[in-house]
Every structure is written in C-alpha cells, then in structure tokens.
Amino acid sequence: MISTKAGLATVAAAGAIIGVAIGLNGSTASADPAPPPPPPPPSLEAPPWAPKKPAESWHGYPMVWWDWGSGGHWGVWINGGFLPFT
C-alpha cells in the first residue's frame, strides 16, 4: 500500500512539474500595466500663496512664474534655460 501511495504522489508531482514547464499552471496571461497619466502642464500663473514678485524684469527679460512640480518659482527665461529668483 505504501508503494502505491508513493508511486501516485511521484506521478502527481511529475505531472505538476511537466504541466508548469509547458505552461498549464492555471495562471492567466498578464499584460503590461497601463502607463501613468501625463503630468499636468506647468503653470504660468502664480498661485495665491506664491511669494511676492521680486521685479517686473531682469536685464530686459520679463519675470515669470514657473511651476515644474517643485512648488514654483519666480524667474526669467534666458537662452532656453530658466533662472529662478525665489
């Protein structure tokens, strides 16, 4: 009787291993998760809690509010780069 149970357990284990190896493990196919939504566009208007605007311009460049996700800053755009003032 012991050899029959051991033989049955061996056959069951071998069947499970073979089934997993060929993909019959019962799991569903998974797809890649949906990409996260894009971040909101940067805000160019100063919120009410923003610090006071330091000046209207700096060396001829207009002072603007720029919020790139870090809370926002007053600054100027020079040659494609932002120079923060606050």
C-alpha positions in Angstrom: 0.0 0.0 0.0 2.8 2.4 0.8 4.4 1.9 -2.6 1.1 2.7 -4.4 0.7 5.9 -2.5 4.3 6.9 -3.0 4.0 6.0 -6.7 0.9 8.0 -7.0 2.5 11.0 -5.3 5.5 10.7 -7.6 3.3 10.6 -10.7 1.3 13.6 -9.4 4.4 15.6 -8.7 5.9 14.8 -12.1 2.7 15.8 -13.8 2.6 19.1 -11.9 6.3 19.8 -12.9 5.6 19.0 -16.5 2.4 21.0 -16.5 4.2 24.0 -15.2 7.0 23.6 -17.7 4.6 23.6 -20.6 2.5 26.4 -19.2 -0.5 24.6 -17.9 -0.2 26.1 -14.4 -3.6 27.8 -14.4 -2.3 31.3 -14.3 -3.7 34.0 -16.6 -1.7 35.9 -19.1 -0.6 39.2 -17.8 -0.3 42.4 -19.8 1.9 45.4 -19.1 0.3 47.8 -16.7 -1.2 50.9 -18.2 1.2 53.8 -18.3 0.7 56.6 -15.7 -1.2 59.7 -16.9 1.0 62.5 -18.1 1.8 65.2 -15.6 -0.2 68.4 -15.7 1.2 71.1 -17.8 3.4 73.7 -16.0 1.5 76.6 -14.6 2.5 80.1 -15.7 0.2 81.9 -13.3 1.3 82.5 -9.8 -1.0 80.9 -7.2 -2.3 83.0 -4.2 0.3 81.5 -1.9 3.3 82.4 -4.1 5.9 84.9 -2.8 5.7 88.5 -3.9 7.1 89.0 -7.4 10.6 90.3 -7.0 10.7 92.6 -10.0 8.9 93.1 -13.3 12.0 92.3 -15.4 15.7 91.5 -15.0 18.2 92.8 -17.6 15.3 93.2 -20.1 13.9 89.7 -19.5 10.3 89.5 -18.1 9.9 88.0 -14.7 7.6 84.9 -14.9 6.1 82.3 -12.6 7.2 78.8 -13.5 6.0 75.6 -11.7 7.7 72.5 -12.8 6.3 70.4 -10.0 8.6 71.6 -7.2 6.2 74.3 -6.0 7.1 77.0 -8.5 9.5 79.9 -8.6 9.7 83.5 -9.9 12.5 83.8 -12.5 13.4 84.6 -16.1 14.0 82.5 -19.2 17.4 83.2 -20.8 18.6 81.2 -23.9 16.2 78.4 -23.2 17.1 78.0 -19.6 15.2 79.1 -16.5 17.0 81.3 -13.9 15.0 81.1 -10.7 14.9 84.1 -8.4 12.9 82.6 -5.5 
